[in-house]
């Protein structure tokens, strides 16, 4: 299949006539969280929250209580534990003259096993540190009495390398009861690509999407790439994908992808697909990079934006607060607090709407409660859990 750019302008191709005005508003439910990355609901009011720069918390949305979960592995690295002062100014990748910033490390996704009520398994992705180098790691553990026990390593995306960015860490359990995991290519600058780009190298564990059994073994029906390809890879050509979600109507998985200069995309996951990075992109390259010409079939994105939005943890909405949004795709973003609603029919995006243009939060994830409540997690020093409500009014 050849590659073609998705439309670069946001359009609305149909008119809706609801019986009342749709006015989404934000209600802060909890705050003072340390950059929450993901949330897994235990009940409609209780949840596990993974803080990127903190802990896994058990929270209660009604009482506002929170309790740290014990037993996390001691190889965790987050942006608060890295002493940038030991790296000379101008040394890649931690510092440049006049700048010392925070990077994308810490705890990422937390998921409940489909049979969690009986087996108590949870799945967690995070940044693992070894000898001051870093890698994406996925574990599973049993949650018992607010403590992680029986910890098992399912995936470490080698090599441990410099740089606290582009780890990926998005996860979802598919309709097939397999665990899907995104792993970024781990490069900040395009000019650092080797001759065979990382995301296109079947022997390199980075820049891929994995599909594994819930115990970490490899499904026999995974796609084949080449004889020495990394076990477990399901798709390649990934730069920095984070969000994964399932279409409730079809069970098909969609994922968000960070570009460089623009190039942010939505893709539909397919077995054995190559999503092109860095050979092709809907954006531009940094530093004048010129990608190699590889003769491979590349999968086109379902959508790309004309501006940078840094899309993150997306979800399909199935609640009742916004009936007109039923089965729409909700896509938040880090850049300028982007927040989007996309209408999808027959796997095609037919309309796109940007919301909250005058009330922006840098948003890491959208997630839905068991009863259909739509929540977002904000990526801020004072991280928040926000409920999206409909301030209904007559037309």
N, C-alpha and C positions, 0 to 999 in steps of 0.2 A: 504493500500500500504506500502510495506517495504521501507527501506532507503538504498541507495547505493551512494557512493561518485562519484562525477563527475570526469572526467579525471584531472590529476594533471599536465599534460604537455600541452603546447601550440603547436598546430600542424596546418599546412595548408594542407588541404586535396585535393586542386585542384589548377591548374595552370591557370592564366589569361594571355591573350595576348592583352593588350590595344594597340591602335595605337600610343600612346605617353606615355612617362614616367609619372608616378604619383609621384609628389614631393610635398607633403603638407608642407606649410610654415606658420609661424605665423606672423601676423601683429597686433601690438598693436593699438587699436582704441581709448581707453580711459584708464586713470590710475588715481592714487591718490583717489581710492575708499576704503572704510573701510570694507574690507573682503566681497565683494559681494557674496550673496548666491543664488539669483535667478533673472530672468529677464523675464518680460512679455511684448511682443511687442504690441504697440498701432498702429503703422504703420511700414513700413519697416525700418524707420530711427529713430523713436521715441519709447521709451520703459520705463517701470517702473522697477527700480532696487531695490531690497531689500538688504541693507547692514546689515550684521550680527552684526557689531559693529557701527551702525550709524542710518541711516534713510531710509525711502522709498524715492527714487529720481525719478523725471521725467527727463530723459536724451534725448539728441539729438545726435546721432552718427555722424552727419555731422558737426554741429556747435560746438560740444563738450560741449554744455551748460548743466547745471544740476540745478535742483530746488528741494528742500526738500518739501515733502508732509506734510501738517499740519494735526493735529487731531488724532494722534496715541494715543491709550489708555495709561494711566499713570502707568499701572502695568508692563510695559515692563522692563525686566532685561537683560542686556548684560554684556559681560566680562569686560567692562570698568567701569561699575557702581558698581562692587562688590569690597569691601575693604577687601582684604585677610588678612590685618595686624591684624584684630580683632580676627582672629582664631589662637589659639596657634599652634606653630610648632608641627607636628606629629598628629594633629587632623584631622581625616577623616571627610569629603572628600576633604577639601579645600587646605590643606597644608601638606607637610612633611618636615622634617629637610632639610634645604638647598635648597628648591624648592618652588617657588611661580610662578605659571604659569597662562595662560589664558585658559578658558574653553569654552565649546560649548554652549554659550547662546546668545540670541539676536533675531533678526528677521530672519525668514527662508524663506518659500515659499510665493510668491505672484502669484495669478492666476486671469485671467479675466473671467467673466461670459460668457457663450456662446452667450448671447444676450447683451453683454456689451454696444454696441453702442446705445441701447435703454434704458437699465435699470441701467447702470453705476455701477453694483455690482463688487467688487473685493473680493477675499478670501485670508486671510493672516494667516500664522502660526508663532508663536513666543513663547518665554519663558516668562511666567507670574510669578511675584514675589508676595508673600503674607507672611508677618511676617518672612522674611529672609529664606523662603523656596520656592520651584520652581516647576512648572508644565508646560507641553505642552498645549498651548491654540490655538484655531482656531476661528477667527472672520470673519464676512463679513461686508462690509461697502460700501457706495456709494461714488465714487470719483467724486467730484463736485468742480470745480474751484481750483484744486490742494489741496483739503482738504478732509479728510475722514469724512463723515457724516452718520447718521443713523446706527451707529455701533451696531452689534448684535453678541452675543457669540453663537457659534455653538457647541463647544466642549471644555471642560477642563478635561484633563486626570488626575484625582485625584489618589492618594493624593498629595498635595503639600509636597515636600520632600527635604532633603538635596541633594546637588550634582548638578554640572553644566555640565552634560554630558548625552549623549544617550537620547536626547529628541525625536529624529526622525524628525518630521516636514515636511516630504515629502508629497506633495499633487498632485492630478491630477483629472480632471473631465473626467469621462469615456464616452464611446459611448452611454451609457444609461442615460447620464446627471446626474449621481450621483457623489458625492464628495468622493474620496478615500484619506485616511489620514494615515500616518505611525506614530506610537508612540513607542519610545524605552522603554526598561525595566528600565532604569534610574540607573542601578547599574554599578559601575566601576570595582569592584572586584568580581570574581566568587564565592569566599568563603562567600560573603554576601547574597547569595541566601537563602531564607527560605526553609523549608522542602518541601513545594509545590512551585516550582519555579514560579516567578512572571509571566513569559511569558506563563506558562502552566495553570495558575489559571484563570478560566473563570470569577471569581468574581473581579479580579483586572484589572483596566483600562489600565495598562502599558503593553508593550510588545505585542501590537496588531496592526492590520490594520483595520481601520474602513471604513464603507460605509454608507453615510448618504445622505438625500436629500439636495438640495442646500439651503433650509431654515432651516436645522438642524434637521428636523424630521427623523424618522427611516423608511426606505422602508419596506413594508410588506413582500417582497420576500427575505429579508436577511436570511442567514443560521441560524439554531437553534443549540445551543450548549447544554446548560442545563437550567433548569427552572429559576435559579437566575442569569444567565449570564449577563454580562454588555450589555446594549442596544447598538446596532450599530456595534458590532464587526463582522468582515467579515472573518478574518484569525487570527491565534494565533501562538505562538512559535517564536516571533520576538525579536531579541536582539537589533539591532541598525540600522534599515533600514532608508534610506534617499531618494534615487532617485526612481521615478516612471515614466514610459513612456508607450505609446501605440504603438503597431505594426500597421503601417498604412494599412497593407494588411488585418489584421484580427480583429483589435480593441482590441486584448488581451493585458493585462497590464503585464509588466515586472517590477521587482524592484531589487535594489542592497541592499546588506546586509553586514554590518561590522562584521567580526569575532573577535576573541581574538588574539591568536597566530596563524597566518594564519586564515583559515576558512572564508575568504571573498567569497561571493557567488552572483550569479545571479539566480533569481527565477521567475517563471511565476505565477501570482496571480490566485488562484482558490477559489471559494466560499466554506467556511467552512474548508479550508486546515489548517493543523498544520505543520509549518516549522521546528519544532523540538527543538529549543533552550530552555534550555541548555541540554536536555536529549541526544541529538545527535548533532554533529558538524563535519564539514570537517576539523576543526583545532584542536588545543589543548586548555586546560584549564589553567587558571592562579592559581598559589598557591597550586597546587595539588588537586584541586576540583574534587570530584567524584559525578556526577549527579545521581539522583534517577532513578530507573527503573520503567517507566510508560508504561503500555500496551495501547498504542495509535497508530493510523496510522499516519505516518509522510511522508511529501512530500519531495522528493529528489530535490536538486538544479539542475538547468539546467547547471550550470558551477560553478566550484570553482578553485581558484588559488593556486599554490604551494608556493606562497610567499604573504606577506602582501601588498595589494595595496590600501586599504581603499576606495572602490568604492563609488562614490557620484552620482550627478544628471546626469542621462544618457538620451540619445535621439536616436531615429531612424532617420537616414539621408535620406532625400528625395530630396535634391537639385540637381543642374545640374553641379556644379563646379567639382564634382568627379563622373562621370557617373558610374564608376565601383563600387562605394560605395552605389548605390541605395538600399534603404531598409536595409542597414547594421546598426547594433547597435553600437553606440559610447559610450564608458564607460570611463570617466576620474576618477582619483583617487587623494587622498591627499598624500599618501605615495610615496616619491621620484618622484613626478610628473608623475605618471603612466598615460598612455593614450592608449586606446585599441579600435580596430575595430573588430567586430565579425560578421561573415556571418551566417545567420539563414535561414533555409529552413524547412518548415513543422514543425515549433516549435522546431527544433533541431539545435544546434550550430555545424556547420560543419567546420569552420576554425576560427582562432584567430590570430590577428596580433598586436604587440605592436609598437606604433608610437612615434616619437620624443624622442628617447632614448638618444639623444645628445642635446636636447633642452627642458628641463623639467620645468614645472611650477606646483606648488601645486594647483590643480584644483578642484573647488567646483561643477561646473555644466557645461554641454554642452547644448546649446539651439540653435534652428534654427529660423531664421527670416521668415516672410511670403513669401519672394521670394526665400528662400532656403539657405541663408547664414548661415554658421556654425560658431558659436561663443562659446568661453569658458570664464568662470569667474574664476579668480585666488584668492585663499584664502591666501592673503598676506597683510602685513601692508600697502603696496602700491598696493592695489588690482587693477587688470586690467581686461578690456574686450578685448579679443583677437579674431581676425577673422582668421579662417583657410582657406588659399587660396591654389590653385594649381599652382605651378611654373612649367608650362608645358614646356616640351622640347622634341624634336624628339628622337626617339630611334636609 
